[in-house]
Structure formats: structure tokens, C-alpha cells
Amino acid sequence: MPIATDCHRRRFLIGLAASSLTFLPFLAPPSLGQEKPVTIPPPEMDLEEDRDIAVAILAGGCFWGIQGVFQRVKGVKSAVSGYSGGLAETATYEQTSRGDTGHAEAVEVSYDPREISFGALLHIYFSVAHNPTQLNYQGPDRGPQYRSAIFVRGKVQEDVARAYIAQLDASKLFEAPIVTSLEPFEAFYPAEQYHQDFLTLNPDWPYIVVHDMPKIAALERLFPQRFRADPVLVGSLPSG
């Protein structure tokens, strides 16, 4: 959203906190064009992991859409909206929205490597989840908190991500160079409860309709073998 609208959304959500957001459609931001997904090849280099659950931390604009996409990917066990890149004491929506904390709105994607690989997640991330050529903004949302970033958990993740970015830049399938930053993972802080499962709980809110639901449609169209209609929701996960 434009800066003024983003401030409006931020103030409203902060004041609303954990309350229900089901009545929000009348607070729609101005309609802006949805970015088109890009059909790209899978990574030539991938990560083999011998574990039950692995984790990727991905950022690319408002976390509502990123979370909504990966909650609908087979092999993903959970996708949690939150903050990464800054300190624990500034890991709140109000502070992160200022753009000066170092945090990005990010999603912690926990997945089963026996069902889906890190590289396959990146394939979806770069093609339908966001536009990796937009520096410090994503669509209508402006500021470094909306940057495209992968918070890499170790050198092997970094090597796979860096090689894929180079592969995609060389392919010239994007209209501009990829600006996704690879940042060392320090910590992930889950966002406030009212942000979790936001896309699923508010599918008719115009911001979601315009900017995020097309991502879900693109996921189903471009990755039919990986798409699941019933998302794995934070609210349905066992506590603890």
C-alpha cells in the first residue's frame, strides 16, 4: 500500500491487537495492480537434508501473502508470520513498521525434506510468492521491513540460494536483476496472533483480494503437484 495507507493499516491493526478482523473489508486500501508471477526453472543446485523437519526463513513484502502461499504447499508443516533481522525488543508490528529496526516481515517455513526440498521452496518463493526485483518494497508496501530477503541458516542454504539467484539472473526471465538479500539467520520472532492465518481468515478484504489471492491462484496453476487446497494453519497447530 502507499505510505499513507500503510500507516492507516498499521495504526488500525495495532489498536485492534488480538481482536477479530473479520469485519475489515470496508477498510480497503486503494486498488493497485497485482504483479504477475514468473515462470522460472527449478534450481540446478539443491540441498539434501537428512532430518524430519527443516526450516527456511523467507521475507518478501507483507507476511500475510508469503504465509498464505507456503501454508498451501505440500510438505510444509507450518508457516508462521513474524520478524527477523533485528533485536528481540523491537520485534513487534508497531516498531517493525517504522522501518528502522532491521527487521523484515518474514515467515518461518518448517518443512519435511522428504516431501519438499529447500530448492523447491525457493522455486515457489521466487516465482509466485513475491517479486524479487523490488528493492526495499513489495508492490504497494514501502520500506526495508518489506525487503526481499532469505535469512540463511548455514553455509549450505546460503550456497544454494546464491547459486539460484545467479542462475535466475543469467536466465534473463525477470525484467530486472534480483535484489534478494542473503542475511545470516540470528533469530525469528513470531508476529502477534492477529497476523497469523490472516489471508485465510480474511479472504475478502480487498488488500488480500488484490495483492495476495492471485498468488494462491498462481501457486495452484504453476505448481499443481505441490498445491494443497486445505492450508496448514497456525491456529490448528498443537501448542508448545
C-alpha positions as CSV (number, residue, x, y, z in Angstrom):
1,M,0.0,0.0,0.0
2,P,1.1,3.6,-0.4
3,I,2.8,5.0,2.7
4,A,-0.2,6.9,4.0
5,T,-2.4,3.8,3.6
6,D,0.2,1.6,5.2
7,C,0.3,4.0,8.2
8,H,-3.5,3.8,8.4
9,R,-3.4,0.0,8.3
10,R,-0.6,-0.1,11.0
11,R,-2.4,2.2,13.4
12,F,-5.7,0.3,13.0
13,L,-4.1,-3.1,13.5
14,I,-2.1,-2.0,16.5
15,G,-5.2,-0.7,18.1
16,L,-7.2,-3.7,17.3
17,A,-4.5,-6.1,18.5
18,A,-5.9,-9.6,19.1
19,S,-9.5,-8.8,18.2
20,S,-11.3,-10.3,15.3
21,L,-10.5,-8.9,11.9
22,T,-13.5,-10.4,10.0
23,F,-15.2,-7.1,9.5
24,L,-12.3,-5.3,7.8
25,P,-13.4,-5.3,4.1
26,F,-14.8,-1.8,4.5
27,L,-11.3,-0.5,5.4
28,A,-9.9,-1.4,2.0
29,P,-6.8,0.3,0.7
30,P,-6.8,1.7,-2.8
31,S,-6.6,-1.0,-5.5
32,L,-3.3,-1.4,-7.2
33,G,-2.2,-3.8,-9.9
34,Q,-1.1,-7.2,-8.9
35,E,2.4,-8.3,-10.1
36,K,2.3,-11.2,-12.5
37,P,4.0,-14.5,-11.5
38,V,7.1,-15.5,-13.5
39,T,7.6,-19.0,-14.9
40,I,11.2,-20.0,-14.0
41,P,13.2,-23.2,-13.9
42,P,13.9,-25.0,-10.7
43,P,17.3,-24.6,-9.1
44,E,20.2,-26.5,-10.7
45,M,21.7,-26.9,-7.2
46,D,19.7,-28.1,-4.2
47,L,20.1,-29.1,-0.6
48,E,19.9,-32.7,0.6
49,E,18.8,-32.9,4.3
50,D,18.7,-36.0,6.4
51,R,16.2,-34.8,9.0
52,D,12.5,-34.9,9.8
53,I,11.9,-31.2,9.8
54,A,14.0,-28.3,8.3
55,V,13.4,-24.6,8.4
56,A,13.6,-21.7,5.9
57,I,13.1,-18.1,6.8
58,L,11.8,-16.1,3.9
59,A,10.8,-12.4,3.5
60,G,9.2,-10.7,0.6
61,G,6.7,-8.0,1.4
62,C,3.7,-8.2,3.7
63,F,3.9,-11.5,5.5
64,W,0.2,-12.2,5.0
65,G,0.8,-13.3,1.4
66,I,4.0,-15.2,2.0
67,Q,2.5,-17.1,4.8
68,G,-0.7,-17.8,2.8
69,V,1.3,-19.2,-0.1
70,F,3.5,-21.6,1.9
71,Q,0.6,-22.8,4.1
72,R,-0.7,-24.3,0.8
73,V,2.4,-26.1,-0.2
74,K,2.6,-29.9,0.3
75,G,5.4,-30.9,2.6
76,V,5.2,-27.6,4.6
77,K,4.3,-28.5,8.2
78,S,3.9,-24.9,9.4
79,A,4.3,-21.3,8.2
80,V,4.4,-18.7,10.8
81,S,4.4,-14.9,10.3
82,G,7.0,-12.9,12.2
83,Y,10.1,-10.7,12.3
84,S,13.7,-11.4,11.6
85,G,16.8,-9.3,11.2
86,G,16.6,-7.2,14.3
87,L,16.6,-7.4,18.1
88,A,14.0,-9.2,20.3
89,E,12.9,-5.9,22.0
90,T,11.9,-4.4,18.6
91,A,10.1,-7.5,17.3
92,T,6.6,-6.0,17.3
93,Y,4.4,-4.8,14.4
94,E,4.4,-1.3,15.6
95,Q,8.2,-1.0,15.9
96,T,9.0,-3.0,12.8
97,S,6.6,-0.8,10.7
98,R,8.8,2.2,11.4
99,G,11.4,0.6,9.1
100,D,14.4,1.3,11.3
101,T,14.7,-1.8,13.4
102,G,16.5,-4.1,11.0
103,H,13.6,-6.5,11.0
104,A,11.8,-7.7,7.9
105,E,8.3,-9.1,7.9
106,A,9.3,-12.8,7.4
107,V,7.8,-16.2,7.5
108,E,9.3,-19.2,9.2
109,V,8.6,-22.2,7.0
110,S,9.0,-25.6,8.6
111,Y,9.0,-28.4,6.1
112,D,9.7,-32.1,5.7
113,P,12.7,-32.5,3.4
114,R,11.5,-36.0,2.4
115,E,8.5,-34.3,0.8
116,I,9.9,-31.0,-0.5
117,S,13.4,-29.6,-0.7
118,F,14.8,-26.2,0.2
119,G,15.4,-25.6,-3.5
120,A,11.7,-26.4,-4.3
121,L,10.7,-23.8,-1.7
122,L,12.9,-21.2,-3.4
123,H,11.4,-22.1,-6.7
124,I,7.9,-21.1,-5.4
125,Y,9.3,-18.1,-3.4
126,F,10.9,-16.5,-6.5
127,S,8.2,-17.3,-8.9
128,V,4.8,-16.7,-7.2
129,A,5.3,-15.6,-3.6
130,H,6.7,-12.2,-4.4
131,N,8.7,-10.1,-6.9
132,P,12.4,-10.5,-6.1
133,T,13.4,-7.5,-8.2
134,Q,11.9,-4.8,-6.0
135,L,14.4,-3.2,-3.6
136,N,13.0,-2.3,-0.1
137,Y,9.4,-2.5,-1.2
138,Q,7.0,-5.0,-2.5
139,G,4.1,-3.9,-4.6
140,P,2.3,-1.2,-2.6
141,D,4.3,-1.6,0.6
142,R,7.3,0.6,1.1
143,G,10.3,0.3,3.5
144,P,13.1,-2.1,4.3
145,Q,10.8,-4.0,6.5
146,Y,9.2,-5.3,3.3
147,R,12.5,-6.2,1.6
148,S,13.1,-9.4,-0.3
149,A,15.4,-11.5,2.0
150,I,16.4,-15.0,2.8
151,F,17.7,-15.4,6.3
152,V,20.1,-18.3,5.6
153,R,20.6,-21.0,8.3
154,G,24.2,-22.0,7.5
155,K,26.5,-22.0,4.6
156,V,24.8,-24.7,2.6
157,Q,21.5,-22.9,2.5
158,E,23.4,-19.7,1.5
159,D,25.3,-21.5,-1.3
160,V,22.0,-23.0,-2.7
161,A,20.2,-19.6,-2.6
162,R,23.2,-17.7,-4.0
163,A,23.6,-20.2,-6.9
164,Y,19.9,-20.0,-7.7
165,I,19.9,-16.2,-7.8
166,A,22.8,-16.3,-10.2
167,Q,21.0,-18.9,-12.3
168,L,17.9,-16.8,-12.5
169,D,19.7,-13.6,-13.3
170,A,21.6,-15.3,-16.1
171,S,18.3,-16.6,-17.5
172,K,17.0,-13.0,-18.0
173,L,13.5,-14.2,-17.2
174,F,13.0,-11.2,-14.9
175,E,12.7,-7.7,-16.2
176,A,15.4,-6.5,-13.7
177,P,18.1,-8.0,-11.6
178,I,17.2,-9.9,-8.4
179,V,17.8,-7.9,-5.3
180,T,17.0,-10.5,-2.7
181,S,19.5,-10.2,0.1
182,L,21.0,-13.3,1.8
183,E,21.3,-12.4,5.5
184,P,22.7,-14.6,8.3
185,F,19.9,-16.0,10.5
186,E,20.1,-14.8,14.0
187,A,16.6,-15.2,15.4
188,F,12.9,-15.4,14.4
189,Y,10.2,-13.8,16.5
190,P,6.6,-14.8,15.8
191,A,4.2,-12.0,15.0
192,E,1.2,-11.1,17.0
193,Q,-1.6,-13.6,16.9
194,Y,-3.9,-11.3,14.9
195,H,-1.5,-11.5,12.0
196,Q,-1.4,-15.3,11.9
197,D,-3.5,-17.1,9.2
198,F,-4.6,-13.6,8.1
199,L,-5.1,-14.5,4.4
200,T,-7.3,-17.5,5.2
201,L,-9.3,-15.7,7.9
202,N,-9.9,-12.5,5.7
203,P,-10.0,-13.7,2.1
204,D,-12.5,-11.0,1.1
205,W,-10.6,-8.0,2.4
206,P,-9.7,-6.0,-0.7
207,Y,-6.0,-5.8,0.1
208,I,-5.9,-9.6,0.2
209,V,-8.1,-9.9,-2.9
210,V,-5.9,-7.7,-5.0
211,H,-2.4,-8.5,-3.8
212,D,-2.4,-12.0,-2.2
213,M,-5.2,-14.2,-3.6
214,P,-3.6,-14.0,-7.1
215,K,-0.5,-15.6,-5.6
216,I,-2.6,-18.5,-4.4
217,A,-4.1,-18.9,-7.8
218,A,-0.7,-18.8,-9.4
219,L,0.6,-21.4,-7.0
220,E,-2.2,-23.8,-8.0
221,R,-1.7,-23.1,-11.7
222,L,2.1,-23.3,-11.8
223,F,2.7,-25.9,-9.1
224,P,-0.4,-28.2,-9.2
225,Q,1.6,-31.2,-7.9
226,R,2.7,-29.2,-4.8
227,F,-0.6,-27.3,-4.2
228,R,-3.0,-28.3,-1.4
229,A,-6.4,-26.7,-1.0
230,D,-6.5,-27.0,2.7
231,P,-3.8,-24.8,4.3
232,V,-1.9,-25.8,7.4
233,L,-2.8,-23.0,9.8
234,V,-1.0,-21.7,12.8
235,G,-4.3,-21.8,14.7
236,S,-4.6,-25.6,14.1
237,L,-1.0,-26.4,15.2
238,P,-0.5,-28.1,18.6
239,S,0.6,-25.7,21.3
240,G,4.1,-25.9,22.7
